């Protein structure tokens, strides 16, 4: 059974969105679904100096290895993150930096993997969606053309929610 990893960058409204996505998929699809929050990994801030230290010791910390293994072993990923200062949230960028540096091939966790970008943001979330789409495409992901966007002033309509998830899951 294909493994779908749903990643929430935070434990707030994006985590709630992630759990709603998982519930819908578990009810309607034959996929193994897991929700994780990047906050739970408590990854150190990526720096080249820290990376060199870990490589010198021939070991990355357990949480870096765990996050890398989760992403690399998934067949598809749904990303749920807010827009931060008109762009990608720092916790997502940091996690991707570590995963790309802790693998043999820096694209290993992302290459040819279907990805869906979702957001629950205070603002319109569109800058995050556009910027993150560029980054995931660069990493080799097959980014789904539609996204789910929820804001403080606009909930996702049930029909749109179901339609986007149904279409995305057909590509897994």
C-alpha contacts under 8 A as a table, 3 or more apart, distances in Angstrom:
res1	aa1	res2	aa2	distance
1	X	30	X	7.06
1	X	31	X	5.87
1	X	32	X	6.30
2	X	31	X	5.47
2	X	32	X	6.04
2	X	74	X	7.69
2	X	75	X	5.96
2	X	172	X	7.26
3	X	31	X	6.08
3	X	32	X	4.72
3	X	33	X	6.06
3	X	34	X	7.91
3	X	73	X	7.76
3	X	74	X	5.10
3	X	75	X	5.22
3	X	76	X	6.75
4	X	31	X	6.62
4	X	32	X	5.98
4	X	33	X	4.90
4	X	34	X	6.55
4	X	74	X	5.87
4	X	75	X	5.94
4	X	76	X	4.97
4	X	77	X	5.73
4	X	78	X	7.49
5	X	33	X	5.97
5	X	34	X	5.17
5	X	35	X	6.21
5	X	36	X	7.66
5	X	70	X	7.63
5	X	71	X	7.23
5	X	74	X	6.02
5	X	75	X	7.81
5	X	76	X	6.31
5	X	77	X	4.82
5	X	78	X	6.31
6	X	18	X	6.31
6	X	22	X	7.51
6	X	33	X	7.24
6	X	34	X	5.96
6	X	35	X	4.67
6	X	36	X	6.38
6	X	77	X	5.72
6	X	78	X	4.63
6	X	79	X	6.03
6	X	80	X	7.47
7	X	18	X	7.20
7	X	35	X	5.92
7	X	36	X	5.17
7	X	37	X	5.85
7	X	38	X	7.04
7	X	77	X	7.20
7	X	78	X	6.11
7	X	79	X	4.95
7	X	80	X	5.99
8	X	11	X	7.15
8	X	14	X	5.77
8	X	15	X	5.29
8	X	18	X	6.29
8	X	35	X	7.33
8	X	36	X	6.14
8	X	37	X	4.65
8	X	38	X	6.31
8	X	79	X	6.19
8	X	80	X	4.70
8	X	81	X	5.88
9	X	14	X	7.16
9	X	15	X	7.61
9	X	37	X	5.51
9	X	38	X	4.90
9	X	39	X	6.53
9	X	79	X	7.84
9	X	80	X	6.41
9	X	81	X	5.15
9	X	82	X	7.75
9	X	89	X	7.79
9	X	91	X	6.40
9	X	92	X	6.18
10	X	13	X	7.77
10	X	14	X	6.22
10	X	15	X	6.15
10	X	37	X	5.93
10	X	38	X	6.50
10	X	39	X	5.91
10	X	81	X	6.89
11	X	14	X	6.72
11	X	15	X	4.95
11	X	16	X	7.69
11	X	37	X	6.46
11	X	39	X	7.06
12	X	15	X	5.44
12	X	16	X	6.64
13	X	16	X	4.94
13	X	17	X	6.14
13	X	120	X	6.07
14	X	17	X	4.87
14	X	18	X	6.05
14	X	80	X	5.48
14	X	81	X	5.76
14	X	82	X	6.89
14	X	119	X	6.53
14	X	120	X	5.38
15	X	18	X	4.91
15	X	19	X	6.25
15	X	37	X	7.01
15	X	80	X	7.41
16	X	19	X	5.17
16	X	20	X	6.26
17	X	20	X	5.06
17	X	21	X	6.20
17	X	80	X	7.30
17	X	120	X	7.27
18	X	21	X	5.10
18	X	22	X	6.21
18	X	35	X	6.60
18	X	80	X	6.47
19	X	22	X	5.01
19	X	23	X	6.13
19	X	35	X	6.86
20	X	23	X	5.12
20	X	24	X	6.26
21	X	24	X	5.25
21	X	25	X	6.18
21	X	165	X	7.86
22	X	25	X	5.15
22	X	26	X	5.95
22	X	33	X	6.36
22	X	34	X	7.35
22	X	35	X	7.17
23	X	26	X	5.22
23	X	27	X	6.24
24	X	27	X	5.26
24	X	28	X	6.23
24	X	162	X	7.90
25	X	28	X	5.17
25	X	29	X	5.20
25	X	30	X	7.91
25	X	31	X	7.36
25	X	33	X	7.69
25	X	165	X	7.66
26	X	29	X	5.77
26	X	30	X	7.11
26	X	31	X	6.94
26	X	32	X	7.80
26	X	33	X	7.06
29	X	169	X	7.78
36	X	40	X	7.70
37	X	40	X	5.63
37	X	41	X	7.57
38	X	41	X	5.49
38	X	42	X	7.18
38	X	91	X	7.00
38	X	92	X	7.52
38	X	95	X	7.55
39	X	42	X	5.59
39	X	91	X	7.78
41	X	63	X	5.47
41	X	64	X	7.57
41	X	67	X	7.25
42	X	63	X	7.38
43	X	63	X	6.59
43	X	64	X	6.57
43	X	94	X	7.76
43	X	95	X	7.11
45	X	94	X	6.45
46	X	50	X	6.90
46	X	51	X	7.23
46	X	94	X	6.04
46	X	97	X	6.66
46	X	98	X	6.44
47	X	50	X	5.29
47	X	51	X	6.28
48	X	51	X	4.98
48	X	52	X	6.16
49	X	52	X	5.18
49	X	53	X	6.34
50	X	53	X	5.02
50	X	54	X	6.35
51	X	54	X	5.18
51	X	55	X	6.17
51	X	101	X	7.78
52	X	55	X	4.99
52	X	56	X	5.93
53	X	56	X	5.10
53	X	57	X	6.36
54	X	57	X	5.14
54	X	58	X	6.07
54	X	59	X	5.42
54	X	60	X	5.27
54	X	61	X	7.66
55	X	58	X	4.59
55	X	59	X	6.02
55	X	60	X	7.04
56	X	59	X	7.77
60	X	64	X	6.28
60	X	65	X	6.38
60	X	102	X	7.23
61	X	64	X	5.47
61	X	65	X	6.44
62	X	65	X	5.10
62	X	66	X	6.00
63	X	66	X	4.92
63	X	67	X	6.08
64	X	67	X	5.32
64	X	68	X	6.07
64	X	98	X	6.70
64	X	99	X	7.11
64	X	102	X	7.64
65	X	68	X	5.07
65	X	69	X	6.01
65	X	102	X	7.48
66	X	69	X	5.15
66	X	70	X	6.19
67	X	70	X	5.17
67	X	71	X	6.34
67	X	95	X	7.93
67	X	99	X	7.30
68	X	71	X	5.35
68	X	72	X	6.00
68	X	98	X	7.93
68	X	99	X	5.13
68	X	102	X	7.25
68	X	103	X	7.70
68	X	109	X	7.18
69	X	72	X	5.07
69	X	73	X	5.85
70	X	73	X	5.40
70	X	74	X	6.33
71	X	74	X	5.38
71	X	77	X	7.72
71	X	109	X	5.53
71	X	110	X	7.74
72	X	108	X	6.64
72	X	109	X	4.28
72	X	110	X	7.41
73	X	109	X	7.85
74	X	77	X	7.02
75	X	113	X	6.30
75	X	114	X	7.41
75	X	172	X	6.91
76	X	113	X	5.44
76	X	114	X	4.90
76	X	115	X	5.88
76	X	172	X	6.41
77	X	113	X	7.39
77	X	114	X	6.46
77	X	115	X	4.85
77	X	116	X	6.49
78	X	115	X	5.61
78	X	116	X	4.68
78	X	117	X	6.02
78	X	118	X	7.22
79	X	115	X	7.33
79	X	116	X	6.16
79	X	117	X	4.96
79	X	118	X	5.81
79	X	119	X	7.94
80	X	117	X	6.33
80	X	118	X	4.65
80	X	119	X	5.11
80	X	120	X	7.30
81	X	88	X	7.98
81	X	89	X	7.01
81	X	92	X	7.84
81	X	118	X	6.62
81	X	119	X	4.99
81	X	120	X	6.59
81	X	121	X	7.75
82	X	88	X	7.66
82	X	89	X	6.66
82	X	119	X	5.25
82	X	120	X	5.40
82	X	121	X	4.65
82	X	122	X	7.65
82	X	125	X	6.78
82	X	128	X	7.35
83	X	86	X	5.83
83	X	87	X	5.37
83	X	88	X	5.80
83	X	89	X	6.11
83	X	119	X	7.32
83	X	121	X	5.80
83	X	122	X	7.74
83	X	123	X	7.23
83	X	125	X	5.27
83	X	126	X	7.90
83	X	127	X	7.03
83	X	128	X	4.98
84	X	87	X	5.21
84	X	88	X	5.86
84	X	89	X	5.00
84	X	90	X	7.73
84	X	128	X	7.53
85	X	88	X	8.00
86	X	125	X	7.76
86	X	127	X	5.56
86	X	128	X	6.49
87	X	127	X	5.45
87	X	128	X	4.48
87	X	131	X	6.38
87	X	132	X	7.90
88	X	92	X	7.01
88	X	93	X	6.95
88	X	127	X	7.97
88	X	128	X	5.09
88	X	131	X	6.70
88	X	132	X	6.28
89	X	92	X	5.58
89	X	93	X	6.59
89	X	128	X	7.97
90	X	93	X	5.10
90	X	94	X	5.99
91	X	94	X	5.12
91	X	95	X	6.16
92	X	95	X	5.18
92	X	96	X	6.20
93	X	96	X	5.23
93	X	97	X	6.13
94	X	97	X	5.08
94	X	98	X	6.39
95	X	98	X	5.27
95	X	99	X	6.18
96	X	99	X	5.08
96	X	100	X	5.96
97	X	100	X	5.34
97	X	101	X	6.24
98	X	101	X	5.15
98	X	102	X	5.92
99	X	102	X	5.18
99	X	103	X	6.46
99	X	106	X	7.54
99	X	109	X	7.21
100	X	103	X	5.87
100	X	105	X	7.43
100	X	106	X	4.20
100	X	107	X	6.18
100	X	108	X	7.37
100	X	109	X	7.36
101	X	104	X	7.81
101	X	106	X	5.93
102	X	106	X	7.65
103	X	106	X	5.71
103	X	108	X	6.62
103	X	109	X	7.97
104	X	108	X	7.41
105	X	108	X	5.18
106	X	109	X	7.65
107	X	110	X	5.44
107	X	111	X	5.41
107	X	139	X	5.40
107	X	140	X	6.57
108	X	111	X	5.73
109	X	113	X	7.92
110	X	113	X	5.45
110	X	136	X	7.40
110	X	139	X	5.92
110	X	140	X	5.86
110	X	141	X	5.11
111	X	139	X	6.25
111	X	140	X	4.17
111	X	141	X	4.98
111	X	142	X	7.75
112	X	140	X	5.72
112	X	141	X	4.94
112	X	142	X	5.62
113	X	140	X	7.54
113	X	141	X	4.91
113	X	142	X	5.64
114	X	141	X	6.03
114	X	142	X	4.67
114	X	143	X	5.86
114	X	144	X	6.84
114	X	171	X	6.95
114	X	172	X	6.64
115	X	141	X	6.39
115	X	142	X	5.99
115	X	143	X	4.77
115	X	144	X	5.98
116	X	143	X	6.02
116	X	144	X	5.33
116	X	146	X	7.63
116	X	147	X	6.47
116	X	168	X	7.19
117	X	129	X	6.46
117	X	132	X	7.80
117	X	133	X	7.53
117	X	143	X	7.74
117	X	144	X	7.65
117	X	146	X	8.00
117	X	147	X	5.42
117	X	148	X	6.92
118	X	129	X	7.41
118	X	147	X	5.49
118	X	148	X	4.61
118	X	149	X	5.84
119	X	125	X	6.29
119	X	129	X	7.64
119	X	148	X	6.33
119	X	149	X	5.03
119	X	150	X	6.03
119	X	151	X	7.97
120	X	125	X	7.25
120	X	149	X	6.13
120	X	150	X	4.56
120	X	151	X	5.50
120	X	152	X	7.86
121	X	124	X	6.54
121	X	125	X	5.58
121	X	149	X	7.82
121	X	150	X	6.40
121	X	151	X	4.93
121	X	152	X	6.78
122	X	125	X	7.63
122	X	151	X	5.52
122	X	152	X	5.39
123	X	151	X	6.32
123	X	152	X	7.46
124	X	127	X	7.79
124	X	149	X	7.75
124	X	150	X	7.96
124	X	151	X	6.18
125	X	128	X	5.46
125	X	129	X	6.41
125	X	149	X	6.57
125	X	150	X	7.80
125	X	151	X	7.36
126	X	129	X	5.00
126	X	130	X	6.12
126	X	149	X	7.86
127	X	130	X	5.20
127	X	131	X	5.94
128	X	131	X	5.22
128	X	132	X	5.77
129	X	132	X	5.34
129	X	133	X	5.93
129	X	147	X	7.53
130	X	133	X	5.16
130	X	134	X	6.48
131	X	134	X	5.29
131	X	135	X	6.49
132	X	135	X	4.97
132	X	136	X	6.06
133	X	136	X	5.24
133	X	137	X	6.02
133	X	143	X	6.60
134	X	137	X	5.21
134	X	138	X	6.17
135	X	138	X	5.09
135	X	139	X	6.33
136	X	139	X	4.97
136	X	140	X	6.41
136	X	141	X	5.39
136	X	142	X	7.82
136	X	143	X	6.89
137	X	140	X	5.06
137	X	141	X	5.16
137	X	142	X	6.59
137	X	143	X	6.49
138	X	141	X	7.43
144	X	147	X	7.37
144	X	168	X	6.70
146	X	164	X	6.73
147	X	164	X	7.18
148	X	156	X	7.04
148	X	160	X	7.99
148	X	161	X	6.87
148	X	164	X	7.38
149	X	155	X	7.94
149	X	156	X	6.53
150	X	154	X	5.88
150	X	155	X	5.07
150	X	156	X	5.39
151	X	154	X	4.96
151	X	155	X	6.24
152	X	155	X	7.37
156	X	160	X	6.84
156	X	161	X	6.34
157	X	160	X	5.32
157	X	161	X	6.12
158	X	161	X	4.95
158	X	162	X	6.12
159	X	162	X	5.33
159	X	163	X	6.01
160	X	163	X	5.05
160	X	164	X	5.98
161	X	164	X	5.54
161	X	165	X	6.27
162	X	165	X	5.29
162	X	166	X	5.89
163	X	166	X	5.17
163	X	167	X	6.09
164	X	167	X	5.27
164	X	168	X	6.06
165	X	168	X	5.06
165	X	169	X	6.01
166	X	169	X	5.29
166	X	170	X	6.51
167	X	170	X	5.37
167	X	171	X	7.22
168	X	171	X	5.56
168	X	172	X	7.29
169	X	172	X	5.37
